[in-house]
Amino acid sequence: MTDVPSVRGAEAGRRIGVGLMYGLWKPRVLGAWRVPTAGPVIFAVNHSHNIDGPMVMGVAPRPTHFLIKKEAFVGPLDPFLNGIGQLKVDRTTTDRTAISRALGVLEQGGVLGIFPEGTRGGGDFASLRAGLAYFAVRGGAPIVPVAVLGSSERRGRLMKGLPPLRSRVDVVFGDPFEAGDGSGRRTRKALDEATERIQKQLTAHLENARRLTGR
């Protein structure tokens, strides 16, 4: 059995995230009460900026294990990210170790964080990868859509690659939903249909989040 990242590590990461995110910016969190308090959950997060993952880690009501591209695990960040329970994934291949560890998180009733677009982009869920559907169906976990808004609107003057310090970043959690059709099938057709369902739900959540926040 592949080792599963520790919940204790992810909780330590959450506490660090709370300090950093609330210290540097002004997060406004909406709908956190929608996140199931126990059992496996997948956060599907739109991705337009590097701070989106740390922001969700810091404001989410439960510790989160994110699937993060292996390129981020460089130098001192490697032991740090491993220590706070994050998952290294090689996006150029079918990374069986990462898949096994991610499923292990869900089997133990943890929270798995995924950027379903695969790479940082427009943050609009326009192109989803099938990985999210696979984890949701195989892990039997509801998906909670998460919209991070305001992280890429403007650049800070002090740190060009980050939003302006003390600017407001909105994080909106949506209603949990099941990706599968209830049959438990994991065929290519079933996963394609699940991906379609997921895309509709995530896009609707993002539109609602923009209306709600005026962004």
N, C-alpha and C positions, 0 to 999 in steps of 0.2 A: 504494500500500500504506500502510495506516495505521501510524503508528509504534508499535512494540512497546515496552512499558516495560522498562527495562534490568535485567538480572540483577544487575549490580553495585550498582544502587540498592537492589534487594530484599535483597541480602546485607548492605548497610549498615543497612537497616531491621532485619534479623534480629539484627545485633550490638547495635543500640540496644535492641531488644526483650529480648535476653538480659540486658543490664545492668539495665533497668528492672524486668522481671518477677521476676528472682531477687533484685533489690535490695529490692523493695517487698513481695513475697509469697514463699510457699514452694511453688513448683510441684512436683508429683510427676508425672513423665512415665512412662507405661506404653505399651509396644508400639511405640516409635519405630522399632525395627528392622524393623517391617513395611512401612515406607515404601520403595518402590522407590528405589534409589540413583541411577538415571538414567532419562531419558525422561519424557514428559508424564504428569502426575498431577493429579487434582482432589481437594482436601481438601473434604469436605462436613462443615461444622461446625455443631453446634447453637448456638442464639443466645439466651441469656437475660440477657446483660450486655454493656455496652460494652467491657469489657476482654477479651472472648473472642477477638476478632481479634488484638490485640496479644499476647495470651498465646500463641496458636498460632504467631504469627510468631517469638516469642522462644524457644519450646521445640522447634519443628520441626527435623528434621535437615537440611532444605533451605530455601533462601530462597523465600518465598511472595509471590505477587501476588494480593491480595484484591480482589474486586469490592466496592466500597464506595459507598453512596448518596451522590449529589452534594451533599446537604445537609451532609455532614461536611467538605467542602472549602471551609471559610470562613476568611477572614483569613490568618494565617500558616500555618495547616494546609494550605492549598491547595498552595503550592510544596513544603512538607515532604512531604506524602503523594505528590505526583507524583515528588519526588526519590527517595523510597524505593520507587519502582516499583509503587505501588498504582493501581488502576483506578477511575476515576469513572464511575458509572452513574446514568442518569436512570430511575427506576423507574416514572415516569408514562407512558412511551412505549416503543416498540421502539427502544432506543438502539443504532443500527447501528455507531456508532464504538466503543462499549464492547464490543459483540459481536465486532467485527473485531479489536480489540486483545487481547481474552481468547483468541480462537482463535489469534492470533499467538503468545501465550505458550506455548500447547500445541504449536503447530507447531515452535517452537524447543526443545521438550523441557523446558519449565519447569513449575512448580507453580502451579496456579490455585486460589485459596481462595474458596469460595462458602458463603454462609449460605442453604441451600435453602429455609428458611421465609420468606425475603424480608424479614421485619422481625423485630425483637427480640420474643420472646414467651415462651412457657413453656419453650422450649428442648428440646422433646420430639419434634421432627420431625413434629408432628401434621398440618401442612398444607404440602405441598411444592408449589413452583412448577415448571413444566415446564422452566425454564431449565437446571437441572442436567442433566437427561436430554439436552437438545439439545447442550450442550457435551461431554458424555461420548461421545455417539454420533458427533457431527460431528468432534470432536477426536481420536477414537480413544484416549481416555485412561481408564485404570482409575480408579475412585473409591476413596479411602481415607476411611472414616468417622472423624470425630473428635468425641469427647465431652468437653466442658469442664464439670466439675462442681465446685460450691462457690463459683463466682463470684457467685452471687446469693442465697446462703443468709442472710447477715447483712450489715448495713451497718456501715461503719467509723465510729468516733466522730470522728476528725479530718476525714475526707473522706466526707461522707454518701453520695455517689454511688458510692463504691468499696467493695470488700470490705475488712474490717479488715486493717490492715497486718500483715504477717508471718503471715497466716492461710494455710492450705493450700488450694491449688487443684489439682485433679486434671485431667490431660489424657491421655485414653486414645485411642491410634490403633488402628484395627481393620485387618482383612485387606483388601487391595485386591480389588475385584471389577469385572467388566464390566457396564455397564448395559444394553447392547444385546443382541439375540438372536443376534448373529453375522452377520446378513444385511447390516448396514450401512444398512438402510432408515431414512429420516428422515421418514416420513409421520406425520400426526397420530396415527394408531392405534399406530404403532410407538413414538412418543415417550410416548404415554399408558401403554403397556405397560411401557416402560422406567421411567417415573416410579413405577409400582406396584411394580416389582421393587426400585427404589432405596429406596422407603419401607419395605418389609419389612426390607431389609438394615440400614438406618439405625436403625430402631426396635429390631431385635434387638441391634445393637451397643450402643445406649444402655442397654438392659436388662442386658446383660452387663457393661458398664462400671460400672453402679450396683452390681451384685452384687460385682464385683471390688474396688470401692473402699469399699463399705459406705455409699454416699450415696444 
